[in-house]
Amino acid sequence: MGAAADGTVWGVNASGKIYRYAGDQNDKNHWPEIPGNLTRIAAGSRTNVWGVNSGGNIYSFSGFDTRASSPWNQITGSLADIGAAADGTVWGVNAAGNIYCYTGDRQD
């Protein structure tokens, strides 16, 4: 699960399926499935959602659930886990335990 201070909530199940909470939009389906497959997900805000798949690939959410090819943009690198903050900062740890901070155009 990933939950942000603005009420944004995302989750992934054991099969890697991705869900976004939409109950605040009076939708009959409060947890619509979002295309893709992730093992980890983090939500810093409605516009700052990130995930990692089973291969360690990193993805940021494009903001468009119905984008033709995929609602996810792949980001260069490999991580085992990820965390996102409301200010847009993204933290991650790779399989070797190294910690990274992604701040947009530069990586620290």
Order of alpha helices (4+ residues) and beta strands (2+ residues): beta-beta-beta-beta-beta-beta-beta-beta-beta-beta-beta
